[in-house]
Amino acid sequence: MVLYGKSLGASATVLGIISGMVHLLTVFQVPAVSHVARVGFKRFVFTGWGIRVLFIGCMAVIPLFHGRLASSTLLALMLFLLFCFNLSRGISSAAWLPWITALLPAECRGRFLAREAAYVNGSSFLAFVLSALCLSSSADPWRFSVVFAFSCLMGGISLSFLKRIPDGDAGVPSPSGAGPVPWLAMAAHPPFKKLLHVVLAWSIGYGGITTFVVALLKSEASMSERTILLVTSVSFVGGLCSLWILGSKLDRLGSKPVLRACFGMWMGILATWILISGRVLRPAMELLLVLQFLMGLTAALVQMAHTRLAMLTIPIMGRSHFFALFTVVGSLVLGMSPIIWGVFIDLLAPLRVQWHEFEWNRYSVFFLLSWTVFVYAMLLARRLDEPQAGTMEDLFRDVLGQSSLKVWFKLWPRG
């Protein structure tokens, strides 16, 4: 979708809106969650999922009007359909995490989340490769229609699998005269509040990276759509490997050390992007593939760790409302982040300042600021409440398991 918007001449701000809309419209979970118990988990999700598939089908038609309608009109139509698609998604997702949490015993949630991440990233990798093969190097408008139509078909097939999931106990519907939900008191719950702070920092730092890495490769490195999709698909290979790296270990090691390790890796990843955007490092294909692999791996691990810690932290009483707050707060910031970063990048478009071998430009400044956010996220992660969590030493020993690293492990700060 970002590449299609770019082909229509979308600015960085519009690209940010395209990327951020899926997260922004999860705010509708807040009014929707009050109806989950009355409708039921399964029916609530299934209905919303079916509606969004219909909007994907409408999106597949838009590129066919290329040449008959102005690019600005096509872009406006696509933004409208994206809004409707993400609105139905935002409403129906209010029931997803409470549903899965109700079905899964606490001792196997980490294992389930690791398998889920593996399936999502494995299938996303195949989808990106197929999209790249379809778009080729010319990226004619009808090729985008084929990609969107394929997405619609797969969304329809997924409905048949969704029907096989057993329904869970959604609880007792709230009486019509019930008082207002104490959202502020819920957000102030100490362990939950600390988790929200980490999620907010992650969302600000990560929110615009995927979008503007694509924009950087397209505008600065002059890569074709096909090459960009193939390079980006490697990130899903990294996400797939999260199952092999952690698997069921997340339940035993805990989320806290995983988050700290991933934030540290993101600091290194962003430092490399700073050097690439500053024209110190050449965007060689080998380097880009390594970066994309690590970005996919760490993003999947962070998502797994956040969700598992939310399942552990959120009390049973008011579970659906807590999950709605958890999802909406993180998603709102994750949605606003690429829009704000996009405006910022557009404002800095004229910036070209040479400093020794390094060039300060809009992308190098963006990656530098994102790097500072991850430094802050690392500090916040140290304060998380998870009594049974292991240490960073336990994590690296378990994952790497090499005797030659014992001395290094002893020097690593604990906690």
C-alpha positions as CSV (number, residue, x, y, z in Angstrom):
1,M,0.0,0.0,0.0
2,V,2.9,2.4,0.7
3,L,4.4,1.6,-2.7
4,Y,1.1,2.2,-4.4
5,G,0.7,5.5,-2.6
6,K,4.3,6.4,-3.6
7,S,3.4,5.6,-7.3
8,L,0.6,8.1,-7.1
9,G,3.0,10.8,-5.8
10,A,2.0,10.7,-2.1
11,S,4.1,12.9,0.2
12,A,5.8,11.5,3.3
13,T,2.9,12.9,5.4
14,V,0.4,10.9,3.3
15,L,2.5,7.8,3.5
16,G,2.5,8.3,7.3
17,I,-1.3,8.5,7.2
18,I,-1.5,5.3,5.1
19,S,0.8,3.5,7.6
20,G,-0.7,5.0,10.8
21,M,-4.4,4.6,10.0
22,V,-4.5,0.9,10.9
23,H,-3.3,1.7,14.4
24,L,-5.2,5.0,14.9
25,L,-8.6,3.5,14.3
26,T,-8.2,0.9,17.1
27,V,-9.4,3.8,19.3
28,F,-12.9,2.5,18.4
29,Q,-12.2,-0.5,20.6
30,V,-13.1,1.8,23.6
31,P,-16.8,2.2,22.7
32,A,-17.0,-1.3,21.1
33,V,-15.7,-3.3,24.1
34,S,-18.9,-2.6,26.0
35,H,-20.8,-4.7,23.4
36,V,-18.4,-7.7,23.3
37,A,-20.1,-9.6,26.2
38,R,-23.5,-9.2,24.6
39,V,-22.5,-10.2,21.1
40,G,-19.9,-12.9,22.0
41,F,-16.2,-13.1,21.1
42,K,-16.5,-15.2,18.0
43,R,-19.4,-13.4,16.4
44,F,-17.9,-10.0,17.1
45,V,-14.6,-10.8,15.4
46,F,-16.1,-12.8,12.6
47,T,-18.5,-10.0,11.6
48,G,-15.8,-7.3,11.6
49,W,-13.4,-9.5,9.7
50,G,-16.0,-10.2,7.0
51,I,-16.7,-6.5,6.5
52,R,-13.0,-5.6,6.2
53,V,-12.6,-8.3,3.5
54,L,-15.3,-6.6,1.4
55,F,-13.4,-3.3,1.6
56,I,-10.2,-5.0,0.4
57,G,-12.2,-6.2,-2.7
58,C,-13.1,-2.5,-3.3
59,M,-9.5,-1.5,-3.1
60,A,-8.6,-4.0,-5.8
61,V,-10.7,-2.0,-8.3
62,I,-9.1,1.4,-7.7
63,P,-5.9,0.9,-9.7
64,L,-7.9,-0.1,-12.7
65,F,-9.0,3.5,-13.1
66,H,-5.5,4.7,-13.6
67,G,-5.4,7.1,-16.5
68,R,-9.2,7.7,-16.3
69,L,-9.1,9.5,-13.0
70,A,-6.4,11.9,-11.6
71,S,-3.8,10.5,-9.3
72,S,-5.0,12.7,-6.5
73,T,-8.6,11.3,-6.9
74,L,-7.3,7.7,-6.9
75,L,-5.3,8.5,-3.8
76,A,-8.3,10.0,-2.0
77,L,-10.5,7.0,-2.9
78,M,-7.9,4.6,-1.6
79,L,-7.6,6.6,1.6
80,F,-11.3,6.5,2.1
81,L,-11.5,2.7,1.6
82,L,-8.5,2.3,3.9
83,F,-10.4,4.3,6.5
84,C,-13.4,2.0,6.2
85,F,-11.2,-1.1,6.3
86,N,-9.3,-0.1,9.4
87,L,-12.5,1.1,11.1
88,S,-14.1,-2.3,10.8
89,R,-10.8,-3.8,11.9
90,G,-10.5,-1.5,14.9
91,I,-14.0,-2.3,16.2
92,S,-13.8,-6.0,15.8
93,S,-10.3,-6.3,17.3
94,A,-11.7,-5.3,20.7
95,A,-12.7,-9.0,21.2
96,W,-9.5,-10.7,19.9
97,L,-7.0,-10.5,22.8
98,P,-9.6,-11.2,25.5
99,W,-10.9,-14.1,23.4
100,I,-7.4,-15.7,23.0
101,T,-6.5,-15.0,26.7
102,A,-9.7,-16.7,27.8
103,L,-8.9,-19.8,25.7
104,L,-5.2,-20.2,26.7
105,P,-3.9,-21.4,30.0
106,A,-1.3,-19.1,31.5
107,E,1.5,-21.6,31.3
108,C,1.4,-21.9,27.5
109,R,0.7,-18.4,26.3
110,G,4.3,-17.6,25.5
111,R,4.5,-20.7,23.4
112,F,1.3,-19.9,21.6
113,L,2.5,-16.3,20.9
114,A,5.8,-17.6,19.5
115,R,3.9,-20.0,17.2
116,E,1.5,-17.3,16.1
117,A,4.4,-15.0,15.3
118,A,6.0,-17.7,13.2
119,Y,2.8,-18.3,11.2
120,V,2.2,-14.6,10.7
121,N,5.8,-13.9,9.6
122,G,6.1,-17.0,7.5
123,S,2.9,-16.3,5.6
124,S,3.8,-12.6,5.3
125,F,7.1,-13.6,3.8
126,L,5.3,-15.6,1.1
127,A,2.9,-12.8,0.5
128,F,5.7,-10.3,0.0
129,V,7.6,-12.6,-2.4
130,L,4.4,-13.2,-4.4
131,S,3.7,-9.4,-4.5
132,A,7.3,-8.7,-5.6
133,L,7.0,-11.3,-8.4
134,C,3.6,-9.8,-9.5
135,L,4.8,-6.2,-9.5
136,S,8.1,-6.9,-11.4
137,S,10.2,-3.9,-12.2
138,S,7.5,-1.9,-14.0
139,A,4.7,-1.9,-11.3
140,D,1.9,-1.2,-13.7
141,P,-1.4,-0.2,-12.0
142,W,-3.2,-3.5,-12.9
143,R,-0.4,-5.4,-11.0
144,F,-1.4,-3.6,-7.8
145,S,-5.0,-4.7,-8.5
146,V,-3.8,-8.3,-8.7
147,V,-2.0,-8.0,-5.3
148,F,-5.0,-6.4,-3.6
149,A,-7.4,-9.1,-5.1
150,F,-5.1,-11.8,-3.8
151,S,-5.3,-10.2,-0.4
152,C,-9.1,-10.2,-0.6
153,L,-9.1,-13.9,-1.6
154,M,-6.9,-14.9,1.3
155,G,-9.0,-12.8,3.7
156,G,-12.1,-14.7,2.6
157,I,-10.4,-18.1,3.1
158,S,-9.3,-17.0,6.6
159,L,-12.9,-16.6,7.6
160,S,-13.4,-20.4,7.3
161,F,-10.5,-21.0,9.8
162,L,-11.9,-18.3,12.1
163,K,-15.1,-20.2,12.4
164,R,-13.3,-23.3,13.7
165,I,-11.9,-21.5,16.8
166,P,-14.1,-22.4,19.8
167,D,-16.0,-19.5,21.4
168,G,-14.9,-18.4,24.9
169,D,-16.8,-17.0,27.9
170,A,-17.2,-13.3,27.2
171,G,-18.6,-12.6,30.6
172,V,-21.9,-11.1,31.7
173,P,-23.2,-8.2,29.6
174,S,-23.0,-4.9,31.6
175,P,-26.4,-3.7,32.7
176,S,-27.7,-0.6,31.0
177,G,-27.5,1.4,34.1
178,A,-23.9,0.6,34.8
179,G,-21.6,3.5,35.7
180,P,-18.8,4.8,33.5
181,V,-15.7,2.7,33.0
182,P,-12.8,4.0,35.3
183,W,-10.3,4.3,32.5
184,L,-7.9,6.6,34.4
185,A,-7.9,4.3,37.4
186,M,-7.1,1.3,35.2
187,A,-4.2,3.2,33.5
188,A,-2.9,4.0,37.0
189,H,-2.7,0.4,38.1
190,P,1.1,0.3,38.9
191,P,2.3,-2.8,36.9
192,F,0.0,-2.0,34.0
193,K,1.1,1.7,34.0
194,K,4.8,0.7,33.7
195,L,4.0,-1.6,30.8
196,L,2.1,1.2,29.1
197,H,5.1,3.5,29.3
198,V,7.3,0.9,27.6
199,V,4.7,0.3,24.9
200,L,4.4,4.1,24.3
201,A,8.2,4.5,23.9
202,W,8.3,1.5,21.6
203,S,5.5,2.9,19.5
204,I,7.0,6.3,19.1
205,G,10.4,4.9,18.1
206,Y,9.3,2.1,15.9
207,G,6.2,3.7,14.4
208,G,7.7,5.3,11.3
209,I,10.7,3.1,10.7
210,T,9.2,0.6,8.3
211,T,7.5,3.2,6.2
212,F,10.4,5.5,5.9
213,V,13.0,2.8,5.3
214,V,10.8,2.0,2.2
215,A,10.7,5.7,1.3
216,L,14.5,6.0,1.7
217,L,15.2,3.0,-0.5
218,K,12.8,4.3,-3.1
219,S,13.8,7.9,-3.3
220,E,17.4,7.9,-2.2
221,A,18.6,4.5,-3.3
222,S,16.4,4.4,-6.4
223,M,15.3,0.8,-5.9
224,S,12.4,-0.7,-7.9
225,E,9.2,-1.8,-6.2
226,R,10.1,-5.4,-6.8
227,T,13.5,-5.1,-5.2
228,I,12.1,-3.2,-2.2
229,L,9.4,-5.9,-1.6
230,L,12.0,-8.7,-1.8
231,V,14.3,-6.9,0.6
232,T,11.4,-6.1,3.0
233,S,10.2,-9.8,2.9
234,V,13.4,-10.8,4.7
235,S,12.1,-9.0,7.8
236,F,9.4,-11.7,8.0
237,V,12.1,-14.4,7.8
238,G,13.5,-12.8,10.9
239,G,10.1,-12.9,12.5
240,L,9.7,-16.5,11.6
241,C,13.0,-17.3,13.3
242,S,11.6,-15.9,16.5
243,L,10.0,-19.3,17.1
244,W,13.3,-21.1,16.7
245,I,15.2,-18.6,19.0
246,L,12.6,-18.5,21.8
247,G,9.8,-20.9,21.2
248,S,8.5,-22.0,24.7
249,K,11.4,-20.2,26.4
250,L,9.4,-17.0,26.7
251,D,7.3,-18.5,29.5
252,R,10.3,-19.6,31.4
253,L,12.6,-16.5,30.9
254,G,9.9,-13.9,31.0
255,S,9.3,-10.8,28.9
256,K,11.5,-8.3,30.7
257,P,15.0,-9.6,29.5
258,V,13.6,-10.1,26.0
259,L,12.5,-6.5,25.8
260,R,15.8,-5.1,27.1
261,A,17.8,-7.3,24.7
262,C,15.6,-6.3,21.7
263,F,15.8,-2.5,22.5
264,G,19.6,-2.8,22.7
265,M,19.6,-4.5,19.2
266,W,17.4,-1.8,17.9
267,M,19.9,0.8,19.0
268,G,22.5,-0.9,16.9
269,I,20.1,-1.3,13.9
270,L,19.2,2.4,13.9
271,A,22.9,3.4,14.3
272,T,23.5,1.5,11.0
273,W,20.5,3.2,9.3
274,I,21.9,6.6,10.4
275,L,25.2,5.8,8.7
276,I,23.4,4.6,5.5
277,S,21.1,7.7,5.3
278,G,24.1,9.9,6.1
279,R,25.9,8.4,3.1
280,V,28.8,7.0,5.2
281,L,27.8,3.4,4.4
282,R,26.7,2.3,1.0
283,P,23.3,0.5,1.0
284,A,24.8,-2.8,-0.2
285,M,22.2,-5.6,-0.6
286,E,24.0,-7.8,1.9
287,L,23.8,-5.1,4.6
288,L,20.1,-4.4,3.8
289,L,19.2,-8.0,4.1
290,V,20.9,-8.3,7.5
291,L,19.2,-5.2,8.8
292,Q,15.8,-6.3,7.6
293,F,16.2,-9.8,9.1
294,L,17.1,-8.2,12.5
295,M,14.3,-5.7,12.3
296,G,11.8,-8.5,11.7
297,L,13.2,-10.7,14.4
298,T,13.3,-8.0,17.1
299,A,9.9,-6.5,16.2
300,A,8.3,-10.0,16.5
301,L,10.0,-10.6,19.8
302,V,8.9,-7.2,21.2
303,Q,5.3,-7.8,20.2
304,M,5.3,-11.3,21.8
305,A,6.9,-10.0,25.0
306,H,4.5,-7.1,25.3
307,T,1.4,-9.2,24.7
308,R,2.5,-12.0,27.1
309,L,3.3,-9.4,29.8
310,A,-0.1,-7.8,29.3
311,M,-1.8,-11.2,29.7
312,L,0.2,-11.7,32.9
313,T,-0.3,-8.1,34.3
314,I,-4.0,-7.5,33.4
315,P,-6.4,-8.7,36.2
316,I,-9.3,-11.0,35.4
317,M,-11.8,-8.3,36.6
318,G,-12.4,-6.0,33.7
319,R,-10.1,-8.0,31.4
320,S,-11.7,-6.8,28.1
321,H,-11.5,-3.2,29.1
322,F,-7.9,-3.5,30.2
323,F,-7.0,-5.1,26.9
324,A,-8.9,-2.4,25.0
325,L,-6.9,0.3,26.9
326,F,-3.6,-1.6,26.3
327,T,-4.3,-2.0,22.6
328,V,-5.7,1.5,22.0
329,V,-3.0,3.5,23.8
330,G,-0.2,1.6,22.0
331,S,-1.9,1.7,18.6
332,L,-2.8,5.4,18.8
333,V,0.8,6.3,19.3
334,L,1.9,3.7,16.8
335,G,-0.6,5.3,14.3
336,M,0.3,8.9,15.1
337,S,4.0,8.3,15.0
338,P,4.4,7.8,11.2
339,I,2.2,10.8,10.5
340,I,4.1,13.1,12.8
341,W,7.4,11.7,11.5
342,G,6.1,12.2,8.0
343,V,5.4,15.8,8.6
344,F,8.8,16.2,10.2
345,I,10.5,14.6,7.3
346,D,8.6,16.8,4.8
347,L,9.6,19.9,6.7
348,L,13.3,18.8,6.6
349,A,13.3,18.0,2.9
350,P,15.7,20.9,1.9
351,L,18.2,19.9,4.6
352,R,21.6,18.8,3.1
353,V,24.5,19.6,5.4
354,Q,27.8,18.0,5.0
355,W,29.8,17.3,8.2
356,H,33.1,15.6,7.4
357,E,32.1,12.3,5.7
358,F,28.6,12.4,7.1
359,E,25.5,14.2,5.5
360,W,22.8,15.5,7.8
361,N,19.5,15.2,5.9
362,R,15.9,14.5,6.7
363,Y,16.4,10.7,7.0
364,S,19.6,10.8,9.0
365,V,17.9,13.2,11.5
366,F,14.8,10.9,11.7
367,F,16.9,7.8,12.4
368,L,18.9,9.6,15.0
369,L,15.8,10.8,16.9
370,S,14.3,7.3,16.7
371,W,17.6,6.0,18.2
372,T,17.3,8.3,21.2
373,V,13.7,7.0,21.8
374,F,15.0,3.5,22.0
375,V,17.6,4.5,24.6
376,Y,14.7,5.8,26.7
377,A,12.7,2.6,26.1
378,M,15.7,0.6,27.4
379,L,15.6,2.6,30.6
380,L,11.9,2.1,31.1
381,A,12.1,-1.6,30.5
382,R,14.4,-2.0,33.6
383,R,11.5,-0.8,35.8
384,L,8.9,-3.4,34.6
385,D,7.3,-5.6,37.2
386,E,7.8,-9.3,36.5
387,P,8.9,-11.1,39.6
388,Q,9.5,-14.5,37.8
389,A,11.5,-13.0,35.0
390,G,15.0,-14.2,34.3
391,T,18.0,-11.9,33.8
392,M,19.8,-10.8,30.6
393,E,22.5,-13.4,31.5
394,D,19.9,-16.2,31.6
395,L,18.5,-15.1,28.2
396,F,21.8,-15.0,26.4
397,R,23.0,-18.2,28.0
398,D,19.8,-20.0,27.0
399,V,19.7,-18.7,23.5
400,L,23.4,-18.9,22.6
401,G,24.6,-21.6,25.0
402,Q,28.2,-21.3,24.2
403,S,30.8,-22.0,26.9
404,S,33.2,-19.5,25.3
405,L,30.8,-16.7,26.4
406,K,30.9,-17.6,30.1
407,V,33.3,-14.8,31.0
408,W,31.3,-12.3,29.0
409,F,28.1,-13.4,30.7
410,K,29.7,-12.8,34.1
411,L,30.6,-9.2,33.1
412,W,27.0,-8.5,31.9
413,P,25.0,-6.3,34.3
414,R,22.3,-8.3,36.1
415,G,18.7,-7.2,36.9
